């Protein structure tokens, strides 16, 4: 099998850009990182944005060491000229 770790390299989370709260499975928001939904892939994130009509959120790739965390804008409000 080689040296491939069974542990995920990072978590995929959806975060509100204003409140910095994370999305949970039920569509509610939480400030507790451990309650946040870890999405299996980007397609799941995009589908959820549509399901809950999310606006002004970002995808956060959360690593064990937060200096490596990456946040990317997703689910922009429509009609903002961008």
Backbone as XML, in Angstrom:
<?xml version="1.0"?>
<chain id="A" units="angstrom">
  <residue number="1" name="UNK">
    <atom name="N" x="0.809" y="-1.200" z="0.000"/>
    <atom name="CA" x="0.000" y="0.000" z="0.000"/>
    <atom name="C" x="0.843" y="1.252" z="0.000"/>
  </residue>
  <residue number="2" name="UNK">
    <atom name="N" x="2.077" y="1.195" z="0.376"/>
    <atom name="CA" x="2.916" y="2.379" z="0.381"/>
    <atom name="C" x="2.786" y="3.171" z="1.655"/>
  </residue>
  <residue number="3" name="UNK">
    <atom name="N" x="3.158" y="4.432" z="1.564"/>
    <atom name="CA" x="3.168" y="5.299" z="2.737"/>
    <atom name="C" x="1.984" y="6.257" z="2.788"/>
  </residue>
  <residue number="4" name="UNK">
    <atom name="N" x="0.918" y="5.955" z="2.069"/>
    <atom name="CA" x="-0.243" y="6.837" z="2.035"/>
    <atom name="C" x="-0.968" y="6.780" z="3.377"/>
  </residue>
  <residue number="5" name="UNK">
    <atom name="N" x="-1.186" y="7.941" z="3.939"/>
    <atom name="CA" x="-1.889" y="8.031" z="5.219"/>
    <atom name="C" x="-3.377" y="7.843" z="5.007"/>
  </residue>
  <residue number="6" name="UNK">
    <atom name="N" x="-4.035" y="7.186" z="5.944"/>
    <atom name="CA" x="-5.474" y="7.020" z="5.875"/>
    <atom name="C" x="-6.191" y="8.261" z="6.382"/>
  </residue>
  <residue number="7" name="UNK">
    <atom name="N" x="-5.466" y="9.152" z="7.013"/>
    <atom name="CA" x="-6.049" y="10.370" z="7.558"/>
    <atom name="C" x="-6.196" y="11.418" z="6.466"/>
  </residue>
  <residue number="8" name="UNK">
    <atom name="N" x="-7.283" y="12.170" z="6.504"/>
    <atom name="CA" x="-7.478" y="13.239" z="5.527"/>
    <atom name="C" x="-6.475" y="14.346" z="5.758"/>
  </residue>
  <residue number="9" name="UNK">
    <atom name="N" x="-6.038" y="14.958" z="4.672"/>
    <atom name="CA" x="-5.071" y="16.046" z="4.764"/>
    <atom name="C" x="-5.712" y="17.326" z="5.302"/>
  </residue>
  <residue number="10" name="UNK">
    <atom name="N" x="-6.989" y="17.523" z="4.981"/>
    <atom name="CA" x="-7.681" y="18.733" z="5.429"/>
    <atom name="C" x="-9.186" y="18.487" z="5.444"/>
  </residue>
  <residue number="11" name="UNK">
    <atom name="N" x="-9.899" y="19.393" z="6.106"/>
    <atom name="CA" x="-11.364" y="19.368" z="6.133"/>
    <atom name="C" x="-11.885" y="20.446" z="5.193"/>
  </residue>
  <residue number="12" name="UNK">
    <atom name="N" x="-12.988" y="20.188" z="4.517"/>
    <atom name="CA" x="-13.653" y="21.174" z="3.659"/>
    <atom name="C" x="-14.862" y="21.701" z="4.419"/>
  </residue>
  <residue number="13" name="UNK">
    <atom name="N" x="-14.825" y="22.963" z="4.785"/>
    <atom name="CA" x="-15.874" y="23.579" z="5.586"/>
    <atom name="C" x="-16.441" y="24.791" z="4.856"/>
  </residue>
  <residue number="14" name="UNK">
    <atom name="N" x="-17.688" y="25.123" z="5.150"/>
    <atom name="CA" x="-18.306" y="26.339" z="4.617"/>
    <atom name="C" x="-18.432" y="27.318" z="5.771"/>
  </residue>
  <residue number="15" name="UNK">
    <atom name="N" x="-17.903" y="28.537" z="5.556"/>
    <atom name="CA" x="-17.900" y="29.553" z="6.612"/>
    <atom name="C" x="-18.566" y="30.832" z="6.110"/>
  </residue>
  <residue number="16" name="UNK">
    <atom name="N" x="-19.392" y="31.413" z="6.956"/>
    <atom name="CA" x="-20.017" y="32.695" z="6.666"/>
    <atom name="C" x="-18.940" y="33.770" z="6.757"/>
  </residue>
  <residue number="17" name="UNK">
    <atom name="N" x="-18.816" y="34.589" z="5.718"/>
    <atom name="CA" x="-17.750" y="35.590" z="5.680"/>
    <atom name="C" x="-17.948" y="36.721" z="6.677"/>
  </residue>
  <residue number="18" name="UNK">
    <atom name="N" x="-19.172" y="36.961" z="7.105"/>
    <atom name="CA" x="-19.458" y="38.043" z="8.048"/>
    <atom name="C" x="-19.310" y="37.589" z="9.500"/>
  </residue>
  <residue number="19" name="UNK">
    <atom name="N" x="-19.957" y="36.472" z="9.830"/>
    <atom name="CA" x="-19.967" y="36.006" z="11.220"/>
    <atom name="C" x="-18.813" y="35.066" z="11.547"/>
  </residue>
  <residue number="20" name="UNK">
    <atom name="N" x="-18.213" y="34.486" z="10.506"/>
    <atom name="CA" x="-17.162" y="33.465" z="10.648"/>
    <atom name="C" x="-17.681" y="32.194" z="11.310"/>
  </residue>
  <residue number="21" name="UNK">
    <atom name="N" x="-19.014" y="31.981" z="11.250"/>
    <atom name="CA" x="-19.600" y="30.741" z="11.742"/>
    <atom name="C" x="-19.554" y="29.699" z="10.635"/>
  </residue>
  <residue number="22" name="UNK">
    <atom name="N" x="-19.531" y="28.442" z="11.042"/>
    <atom name="CA" x="-19.433" y="27.324" z="10.108"/>
    <atom name="C" x="-20.787" y="26.657" z="9.916"/>
  </residue>
  <residue number="23" name="UNK">
    <atom name="N" x="-20.994" y="26.103" z="8.727"/>
    <atom name="CA" x="-22.251" y="25.448" z="8.394"/>
    <atom name="C" x="-22.284" y="24.027" z="8.947"/>
  </residue>
  <residue number="24" name="UNK">
    <atom name="N" x="-23.455" y="23.655" z="9.485"/>
    <atom name="CA" x="-23.679" y="22.302" z="9.970"/>
    <atom name="C" x="-24.555" y="21.544" z="8.969"/>
  </residue>
  <residue number="25" name="UNK">
    <atom name="N" x="-24.656" y="20.223" z="9.146"/>
    <atom name="CA" x="-25.448" y="19.368" z="8.251"/>
    <atom name="C" x="-26.891" y="19.821" z="8.090"/>
  </residue>
  <residue number="26" name="UNK">
    <atom name="N" x="-27.461" y="20.370" z="9.141"/>
    <atom name="CA" x="-28.878" y="20.738" z="9.130"/>
    <atom name="C" x="-29.135" y="22.132" z="8.563"/>
  </residue>
  <residue number="27" name="UNK">
    <atom name="N" x="-28.095" y="22.801" z="8.057"/>
    <atom name="CA" x="-28.260" y="24.135" z="7.476"/>
    <atom name="C" x="-28.129" y="25.257" z="8.486"/>
  </residue>
  <residue number="28" name="UNK">
    <atom name="N" x="-27.928" y="24.914" z="9.746"/>
    <atom name="CA" x="-27.728" y="25.914" z="10.798"/>
    <atom name="C" x="-26.248" y="26.291" z="10.861"/>
  </residue>
  <residue number="29" name="UNK">
    <atom name="N" x="-25.956" y="27.359" z="11.574"/>
    <atom name="CA" x="-24.586" y="27.856" z="11.708"/>
    <atom name="C" x="-24.079" y="27.642" z="13.128"/>
  </residue>
  <residue number="30" name="UNK">
    <atom name="N" x="-22.781" y="27.437" z="13.262"/>
    <atom name="CA" x="-22.168" y="27.242" z="14.567"/>
    <atom name="C" x="-20.815" y="27.939" z="14.621"/>
  </residue>
  <residue number="31" name="UNK">
    <atom name="N" x="-20.469" y="28.405" z="15.819"/>
    <atom name="CA" x="-19.126" y="28.977" z="15.994"/>
    <atom name="C" x="-18.152" y="27.906" z="16.485"/>
  </residue>
  <residue number="32" name="UNK">
    <atom name="N" x="-18.636" y="26.689" z="16.634"/>
    <atom name="CA" x="-17.806" y="25.578" z="17.111"/>
    <atom name="C" x="-17.286" y="24.770" z="15.929"/>
  </residue>
  <residue number="33" name="UNK">
    <atom name="N" x="-16.008" y="24.827" z="15.708"/>
    <atom name="CA" x="-15.375" y="24.150" z="14.584"/>
    <atom name="C" x="-15.689" y="22.660" z="14.564"/>
  </residue>
  <residue number="34" name="UNK">
    <atom name="N" x="-15.729" y="22.023" z="15.724"/>
    <atom name="CA" x="-15.964" y="20.577" z="15.781"/>
    <atom name="C" x="-17.382" y="20.188" z="15.355"/>
  </residue>
  <residue number="35" name="UNK">
    <atom name="N" x="-18.322" y="21.136" z="15.327"/>
    <atom name="CA" x="-19.698" y="20.861" z="14.895"/>
    <atom name="C" x="-19.896" y="21.097" z="13.399"/>
  </residue>
  <residue number="36" name="UNK">
    <atom name="N" x="-18.910" y="21.678" z="12.748"/>
    <atom name="CA" x="-19.033" y="22.025" z="11.330"/>
    <atom name="C" x="-19.047" y="20.770" z="10.464"/>
  </residue>
  <residue number="37" name="UNK">
    <atom name="N" x="-19.805" y="20.842" z="9.378"/>
    <atom name="CA" x="-19.856" y="19.743" z="8.416"/>
    <atom name="C" x="-18.562" y="19.716" z="7.615"/>
  </residue>
  <residue number="38" name="UNK">
    <atom name="N" x="-17.976" y="18.526" z="7.508"/>
    <atom name="CA" x="-16.791" y="18.306" z="6.685"/>
    <atom name="C" x="-17.272" y="17.686" z="5.372"/>
  </residue>
  <residue number="39" name="UNK">
    <atom name="N" x="-17.229" y="18.456" z="4.301"/>
    <atom name="CA" x="-17.745" y="18.008" z="3.021"/>
    <atom name="C" x="-16.754" y="17.098" z="2.316"/>
  </residue>
  <residue number="40" name="UNK">
    <atom name="N" x="-17.257" y="16.043" z="1.662"/>
    <atom name="CA" x="-16.356" y="15.080" z="1.016"/>
    <atom name="C" x="-15.672" y="15.618" z="-0.233"/>
  </residue>
  <residue number="41" name="UNK">
    <atom name="N" x="-16.327" y="16.610" z="-0.893"/>
    <atom name="CA" x="-15.761" y="17.135" z="-2.135"/>
    <atom name="C" x="-16.395" y="18.488" z="-2.460"/>
  </residue>
  <residue number="42" name="UNK">
    <atom name="N" x="-15.841" y="19.156" z="-3.451"/>
    <atom name="CA" x="-16.322" y="20.486" z="-3.835"/>
    <atom name="C" x="-17.742" y="20.437" z="-4.394"/>
  </residue>
  <residue number="43" name="UNK">
    <atom name="N" x="-18.078" y="19.385" z="-5.110"/>
    <atom name="CA" x="-19.417" y="19.260" z="-5.666"/>
    <atom name="C" x="-20.478" y="19.292" z="-4.561"/>
  </residue>
  <residue number="44" name="UNK">
    <atom name="N" x="-20.194" y="18.655" z="-3.446"/>
    <atom name="CA" x="-21.130" y="18.656" z="-2.317"/>
    <atom name="C" x="-21.319" y="20.062" z="-1.760"/>
  </residue>
  <residue number="45" name="UNK">
    <atom name="N" x="-20.260" y="20.833" z="-1.730"/>
    <atom name="CA" x="-20.325" y="22.212" z="-1.235"/>
    <atom name="C" x="-21.205" y="23.046" z="-2.153"/>
  </residue>
  <residue number="46" name="UNK">
    <atom name="N" x="-20.997" y="22.935" z="-3.460"/>
    <atom name="CA" x="-21.757" y="23.703" z="-4.434"/>
    <atom name="C" x="-23.244" y="23.338" z="-4.372"/>
  </residue>
  <residue number="47" name="UNK">
    <atom name="N" x="-23.530" y="22.040" z="-4.234"/>
    <atom name="CA" x="-24.923" y="21.602" z="-4.134"/>
    <atom name="C" x="-25.586" y="22.192" z="-2.889"/>
  </residue>
  <residue number="48" name="UNK">
    <atom name="N" x="-24.868" y="22.222" z="-1.792"/>
    <atom name="CA" x="-25.428" y="22.764" z="-0.561"/>
    <atom name="C" x="-25.666" y="24.267" z="-0.676"/>
  </residue>
  <residue number="49" name="UNK">
    <atom name="N" x="-24.782" y="24.971" z="-1.363"/>
    <atom name="CA" x="-24.986" y="26.406" z="-1.593"/>
    <atom name="C" x="-26.319" y="26.634" z="-2.283"/>
  </residue>
  <residue number="50" name="UNK">
    <atom name="N" x="-26.617" y="25.799" z="-3.273"/>
    <atom name="CA" x="-27.888" y="25.925" z="-3.975"/>
    <atom name="C" x="-29.066" y="25.532" z="-3.107"/>
  </residue>
  <residue number="51" name="UNK">
    <atom name="N" x="-28.939" y="24.449" z="-2.371"/>
    <atom name="CA" x="-30.037" y="23.952" z="-1.532"/>
    <atom name="C" x="-30.470" y="24.987" z="-0.497"/>
  </residue>
  <residue number="52" name="UNK">
    <atom name="N" x="-29.500" y="25.616" z="0.175"/>
    <atom name="CA" x="-29.806" y="26.592" z="1.222"/>
    <atom name="C" x="-29.730" y="28.036" z="0.735"/>
  </residue>
  <residue number="53" name="UNK">
    <atom name="N" x="-29.504" y="28.231" z="-0.584"/>
    <atom name="CA" x="-29.391" y="29.563" z="-1.178"/>
    <atom name="C" x="-28.405" y="30.437" z="-0.406"/>
  </residue>
  <residue number="54" name="UNK">
    <atom name="N" x="-27.235" y="29.883" z="-0.177"/>
    <atom name="CA" x="-26.214" y="30.588" z="0.607"/>
    <atom name="C" x="-25.617" y="31.740" z="-0.174"/>
  </residue>
  <residue number="55" name="UNK">
    <atom name="N" x="-25.312" y="32.801" z="0.516"/>
    <atom name="CA" x="-24.681" y="33.990" z="-0.071"/>
    <atom name="C" x="-23.511" y="34.403" z="0.821"/>
  </residue>
  <residue number="56" name="UNK">
    <atom name="N" x="-22.499" y="34.982" z="0.220"/>
    <atom name="CA" x="-21.336" y="35.506" z="0.953"/>
    <atom name="C" x="-20.731" y="34.495" z="1.917"/>
  </residue>
  <residue number="57" name="UNK">
    <atom name="N" x="-20.427" y="33.312" z="1.375"/>
    <atom name="CA" x="-19.750" y="32.291" z="2.168"/>
    <atom name="C" x="-18.442" y="31.913" z="1.475"/>
  </residue>
  <residue number="58" name="UNK">
    <atom name="N" x="-17.622" y="31.219" z="2.218"/>
    <atom name="CA" x="-16.346" y="30.782" z="1.666"/>
    <atom name="C" x="-16.110" y="29.319" z="2.010"/>
  </residue>
  <residue number="59" name="UNK">
    <atom name="N" x="-15.388" y="28.656" z="1.121"/>
    <atom name="CA" x="-14.922" y="27.307" z="1.372"/>
    <atom name="C" x="-13.612" y="27.429" z="2.133"/>
  </residue>
  <residue number="60" name="UNK">
    <atom name="N" x="-13.535" y="26.768" z="3.276"/>
    <atom name="CA" x="-12.305" y="26.780" z="4.059"/>
    <atom name="C" x="-11.716" y="25.389" z="4.030"/>
  </residue>
  <residue number="61" name="UNK">
    <atom name="N" x="-10.478" y="25.289" z="3.572"/>
    <atom name="CA" x="-9.741" y="24.042" z="3.654"/>
    <atom name="C" x="-8.916" y="24.131" z="4.929"/>
  </residue>
  <residue number="62" name="UNK">
    <atom name="N" x="-9.349" y="23.394" z="5.928"/>
    <atom name="CA" x="-8.819" y="23.498" z="7.289"/>
    <atom name="C" x="-7.835" y="22.364" z="7.541"/>
  </residue>
  <residue number="63" name="UNK">
    <atom name="N" x="-6.575" y="22.731" z="7.763"/>
    <atom name="CA" x="-5.521" y="21.766" z="8.018"/>
    <atom name="C" x="-5.273" y="21.640" z="9.520"/>
  </residue>
  <residue number="64" name="UNK">
    <atom name="N" x="-4.554" y="20.598" z="9.919"/>
    <atom name="CA" x="-4.217" y="20.423" z="11.337"/>
    <atom name="C" x="-3.475" y="21.640" z="11.873"/>
  </residue>
  <residue number="65" name="UNK">
    <atom name="N" x="-2.560" y="22.157" z="11.077"/>
    <atom name="CA" x="-1.823" y="23.362" z="11.453"/>
    <atom name="C" x="-2.468" y="24.534" z="10.715"/>
  </residue>
  <residue number="66" name="UNK">
    <atom name="N" x="-3.119" y="25.425" z="11.458"/>
    <atom name="CA" x="-3.920" y="26.483" z="10.833"/>
    <atom name="C" x="-3.130" y="27.445" z="9.960"/>
  </residue>
  <residue number="67" name="UNK">
    <atom name="N" x="-1.821" y="27.446" z="10.035"/>
    <atom name="CA" x="-1.056" y="28.341" z="9.148"/>
    <atom name="C" x="-1.208" y="27.932" z="7.686"/>
  </residue>
  <residue number="68" name="UNK">
    <atom name="N" x="-1.672" y="26.693" z="7.451"/>
    <atom name="CA" x="-1.865" y="26.206" z="6.086"/>
    <atom name="C" x="-3.303" y="26.360" z="5.599"/>
  </residue>
  <residue number="69" name="UNK">
    <atom name="N" x="-4.205" y="26.845" z="6.439"/>
    <atom name="CA" x="-5.611" y="26.984" z="6.064"/>
    <atom name="C" x="-5.763" y="27.891" z="4.847"/>
  </residue>
  <residue number="70" name="UNK">
    <atom name="N" x="-6.725" y="27.539" z="3.996"/>
    <atom name="CA" x="-7.008" y="28.305" z="2.786"/>
    <atom name="C" x="-8.507" y="28.606" z="2.755"/>
  </residue>
  <residue number="71" name="UNK">
    <atom name="N" x="-8.871" y="29.848" z="2.478"/>
    <atom name="CA" x="-10.275" y="30.232" z="2.333"/>
    <atom name="C" x="-10.484" y="30.788" z="0.924"/>
  </residue>
  <residue number="72" name="UNK">
    <atom name="N" x="-11.528" y="30.293" z="0.258"/>
    <atom name="CA" x="-11.840" y="30.689" z="-1.113"/>
    <atom name="C" x="-13.299" y="31.129" z="-1.169"/>
  </residue>
  <residue number="73" name="UNK">
    <atom name="N" x="-13.552" y="32.315" z="-1.728"/>
    <atom name="CA" x="-14.922" y="32.810" z="-1.871"/>
    <atom name="C" x="-15.728" y="31.880" z="-2.776"/>
  </residue>
  <residue number="74" name="UNK">
    <atom name="N" x="-16.941" y="31.571" z="-2.333"/>
    <atom name="CA" x="-17.874" y="30.781" z="-3.139"/>
    <atom name="C" x="-19.272" y="31.350" z="-2.922"/>
  </residue>
  <residue number="75" name="UNK">
    <atom name="N" x="-20.211" y="30.929" z="-3.735"/>
    <atom name="CA" x="-21.621" y="31.289" z="-3.578"/>
    <atom name="C" x="-21.819" y="32.804" z="-3.470"/>
  </residue>
  <residue number="76" name="UNK">
    <atom name="N" x="-21.289" y="33.529" z="-4.448"/>
    <atom name="CA" x="-21.450" y="34.988" z="-4.488"/>
    <atom name="C" x="-22.895" y="35.364" z="-4.723"/>
  </residue>
  <residue number="77" name="UNK">
    <atom name="N" x="-23.317" y="36.492" z="-4.147"/>
    <atom name="CA" x="-24.665" y="36.979" z="-4.466"/>
    <atom name="C" x="-24.767" y="37.296" z="-5.949"/>
  </residue>
  <residue number="78" name="UNK">
    <atom name="N" x="-25.893" y="37.018" z="-6.553"/>
    <atom name="CA" x="-26.081" y="37.276" z="-7.983"/>
    <atom name="C" x="-26.312" y="38.771" z="-8.211"/>
  </residue>
  <residue number="79" name="UNK">
    <atom name="N" x="-25.879" y="39.236" z="-9.380"/>
    <atom name="CA" x="-26.154" y="40.609" z="-9.773"/>
    <atom name="C" x="-25.241" y="41.642" z="-9.129"/>
  </residue>
  <residue number="80" name="UNK">
    <atom name="N" x="-24.080" y="41.226" z="-8.645"/>
    <atom name="CA" x="-23.190" y="42.199" z="-8.021"/>
    <atom name="C" x="-22.144" y="42.718" z="-9.003"/>
  </residue>
  <residue number="81" name="UNK">
    <atom name="N" x="-22.296" y="42.366" z="-10.277"/>
    <atom name="CA" x="-21.400" y="42.906" z="-11.294"/>
    <atom name="C" x="-20.071" y="42.194" z="-11.411"/>
  </residue>
  <residue number="82" name="UNK">
    <atom name="N" x="-19.873" y="41.081" z="-10.696"/>
    <atom name="CA" x="-18.624" y="40.341" z="-10.786"/>
    <atom name="C" x="-18.774" y="39.078" z="-11.579"/>
  </residue>
</chain>
